[in-house]
Amino acid sequence: MDRAILEQALADAGEPSYRVSQVWEWVGRGVRAYEEMTNLPLALRERLAAEVPLSTLSVRTEARSDDGTVKALFDTADERPVEAVLMRYRDGRRSVCVSSQSGCPLTCTFCATGQMKFGRNLSADEILDQALHFRRIEEIDHVVFMGMGEPTMNIGAVLAACELLPDLGVTHRRTAISTVGWVPGIDRLAECEMPVSLALSLHAPNDGLRSQLMPVNDRYPLAEVLAACDRYRARRRRKVFVEYVMLDGINDLPEHARELAALLDPRVYKVNLIPYNPTGAYDGSPPERIERFRSILAEHRLAATVRLTRGRDIDAACGQLAAASPTA
């Protein structure tokens, strides 16, 4: 919902200021229409239905995975494509992966989004509307900024959206922001008082390999990125989660694991190994090599888990979002 349009419409109708909070409370609870907002006068509900859309986004199409994952492809008002994913887990968790940009300007070689043409930053309302789309289906309790785009390049809108996520049922401690290592954004996040988590997309244990995979490393090399993460840790007193995609024969060898273990302080970092989801650029590491990599990290007391892949069959898994219309 465009909250500025809502506020103006209510002001034009001569309504008291508290009406804004009333409407937003209903929206955060996942109502599908103004007629459900029963503490608003009927005439006002009809006027708002005509003047203020419940979402800044329109749904182009949705796809559903065999594992319960749902991917939605949206269009913004200016026809920019945006994707978001609802992930359902057996333990009852309902996590929404949202996008912060339409496309991405950083061209990581293993990521489908990076091969798209970059559109623009999304507004806080456009970010929230991705989560609200799924909130209207069922309750949600986690949000991760790991969809399209680099969240810390749009950190103002991202943090503005985070401030309102508790109204949707998602606490700050169940919110995570991912970054490829955009140092100014990491520092901005460190200054934020909300206890949101930081996830670092690392994917290589040295500058040479990381620059091949992620051109952003030429601008912010590993030493600068890890120093920023250390500042975040010192300020927020929270561990940093490291995302490491496993690419067959590229970054998954035992020497890479030992180099990674030497690079990361186990008091500061926890590693999440990500089976590669095909985008055409690389092959994924076989499961036995992923397990060997994890065990080497464990030998060096660096905690590591292997991410459970969700939605691969509908191109909704990590690194696969490319604004292609999915098939239902």
N, C-alpha and C positions, 0 to 999 in steps of 0.2 A: 504494500500500500504506500502510495506517495503521501507521506504525512503532512507535507506542506499544502498539498491540494486539499486534504481533509481539513486542516486548520482554517484555510481560507473559506471553504464551503460552509463550515460551521459559523464562522464570523459573519459571512454574508447573510446567513439565515438568522442572525441575531441570537444565536444560542450562547449560553454561558460557557466559560472556558473549560469547565469540568467535563463537558461532553467529549472533548478530545480523548481524555483518559478512559471514559466509558467505552467509546468505540474501540480504542486500541486494546482494552482488556478483552473484549469479545474476539477481536481479530487474533490475539495471541492464544486464545483458547481453541482456535481452529474452526470458527463458524464459517459456513459456506455462503451465507447471504445475509443482507441487512435485516431481513424479516425475522431472523433468529435473535436479534438484539432487543429483547423484550422490555428492557428498562428505558428505551428510547421511544418518544412519541411516534405513532404510526406515520404521520405526515412527514416527520423528519427522516424516518427510515426510507420512505419512498423517494424523498428528495436526494438523499445520499446515494441510493441505488442508481439514480439517473445521472448523478454528477461525479461520483468518486468511485472508480473501479477498486475492487478489493485487492487487486494485484497490479504491479507495474509490468508484469510479464504475461505473455500469452504462451500457452502450451502448444508446441508444434506437434510433438508426438511423445509417446512413452514406450518403454520396453521393459519386460519383466523376465528375470532370470529364473532358472530352475531352482536356485538357492534362495529365492525370495527377494533378491535385490531388485530395485526399481530404478531405472534411469529416465529422467525427464529432459527433453530438449526444449528450451524456451526461446522465444524471441523477445527482445526488449522493444520499447515503443519505436525506436529508430532502426529496428530490424537487425540488431546484433544477436548472434547466436550465443546461448549460454546453456551449459549442462550442469545438472546436479544429480546426486545419487542417494537413495535411501538404502541403507544396509541393515538387514535384520539378522540377529544372532540368536542362537539357541538359548542363551542365558537370559533372553528377554531384552537385551539392549537394542535400541533403535537409534542408529547413528546416521546423520546426514552429512554428506560431503558436498560443500558448496564451492562455487567459483567466485573469484574476486575480480576477474577481468574477462572480457570476451577475447578469447585467444590468449597468446602470451608472447612477449617480445624477446624472450631469453633463449630460445632455440636449443634447448637441451636435446641431444641427438637421439635419445632413447624414448622421448616423450612425444606422443601424437599431437598434443596441443601445441607444442613448440614448432610443429611444421605448419600450423595454420597461419593465416594472415592475422596480425594483431589488430583488434578493433579499438577498444578503449577500456578504461577503468569503469567498474560498476559502482553505482551509488550504494549507500548503506541500505536504502529501501529495496533496491534490486537484489542485494545479497540476502536480506531478510526474507524476501518473497520466495526465494528458493526453498528455504527451510519451512516457511508457512505453507507452501504447496503440499508438503508431506505431512505437516502438522494437521492439515484438514483431513488426512487419511487416517492417522493414528497418532498417539502420543509419541514424542521423540525425547531423548535424554542426552544425546551427545551431538556435537557439531564439530567437524574438522574442516579447516580451510586448506583443502588439498585437491580441489578441483582445478578448473582452468585458471591460469594466471599465476603471478607471483604476488601473494598477499601483502608482503611488506613493501612493495612498490605502490600500494594503494592503502597504506596503513591507516590513514585517517578514516576512510569509509569502513574499513575492516573493524577498527576498534569501536566506531560508532554502532556498528551492527552488533558487536559483542556486548555492548552495554545493555541492549534490549533482549538478548537471547534468553535471560531468565524469565521474561514474560511469556516465552514459548515453552518453558519447562526445562531449559538447558542451563545449568549453572556454569559459572565461569570456570570452575575446576574441571568441568567436563567439556571444555572447549579447547581446541588445539589449533595453532597457527603454524603452517609449514613455510619454510623459506629455503631457497637455493643458496643462501648466504649473502643476502643484500644487507650489507653492514649498517647503513643508516636506519633501515627498518628494524633490525634486531635491537639497536640502541633505543629506538623509540618504544619498542615493546618492553624493554627493561625498565623504562621510566613509568610504564603504565601500572596503576595500582590494582587492576583486575588480575586475579591469579590464573590467567590463561596459560596453557602449556606452549612451549616452543619446540618445534620439530625441525631438525636440520637435514635437508636433502644433501647428503655428502657424496656417496656413490663411487668414491675413489680415495685411496689413502695417501696420494701424493699429487703435487701440482701438475706434473706432466700429464698423467693419465686423466686427472680431473678436467684439465683444460680441453682435452680431446672430447670428453663426454659433455662438458658443460662450459661453453664459452665465457659465461659470467666469471669463471675462475681467473681469467686474465685481468679482470677489473678488481676483484676481491679474492686474492689467493688465500690458501688455507690458513696461513698464520694470522691474517687479519680477521678471517671469519671465526676462527676458534677463539681469538682474543675477545671478539664481540660476544660470543657465547659465554665466555668466562665472566664478562661484565654482567650479562643477564643472570647468570648463576649467583654471582656475588650480591646482586641487588634483590633478586626475587627469591633466592634460597630454594630453587626448584631444579631438578635434573633436566637436562636437555635430551630429547629423544633424537637419535640419529637414524635416518632412513637410508638404506643401502640396497639398491636394486642389484640383483645377481645376474650378471651377463656372462654367458658361457665363454670361457677362455679369455675374457677381457679384464675383469676385476675380481675374479672368484678363486684365484689360486691360493695355495697355502701361504706363499710369501706376501700376498696382499692382506691376508688375515693377520699375519704377524705384524705387518707394517701398520695396519689399522689399530691393533692392540697397543702398539707403542705410541701411537699418535693421540689416543683418547684416554683421558683420566677416568677411571671407573667410578670415581666419586662424583663426577660431573655428568657423565654420559651413559645412556642405555641404548643399545643398538637394536634396530628392527630390520631384519633381513627380508627383502621383498622379492619373491619369485617374479621373474620378468614376465609381463603380460604382453604378448606379441603385438608389435606395431609395424613390423616389417624391416626394422633396422638391425636387429640382433637376434640371437637365439638365447633362450633362457638356460640358466645353469640347471643340471640334473639334480634331483633331490638329494642324492648321496653327497654331491659336492657342497651343496648348501649346508648339510648337516656337518660335514667336515670343517667348513669355514666357521660355523657356530661353535663347534667344540674347541677349535684353536682359540677363539676369543674367550671361551670359558676357562681354558687353561691359564689365560692371562688375567683372569678375574674380571673380565669385561662382560657384563650381563648382555645377553642377546636372545631374541626370540625370532621366530619365523612367522611372518604375517600370513594370516588366513586370507586367501584370495577370494574376493566376492565379485560376482557379476561379469566374469571373464567372457561368458558366452554371449553377452549383449554389449561388449566393448565398454563396460562400465568400471573395469578394474583400474588400479593405479597406473597412470601413464597412458590410458587408452582414450581419454576424452578428446574428441576431435570435431564435435558438432555435426556429425553425420547422422542423418535420420535413421534411428534404429528400427528394426522390425519387431512387431509385438509378438 
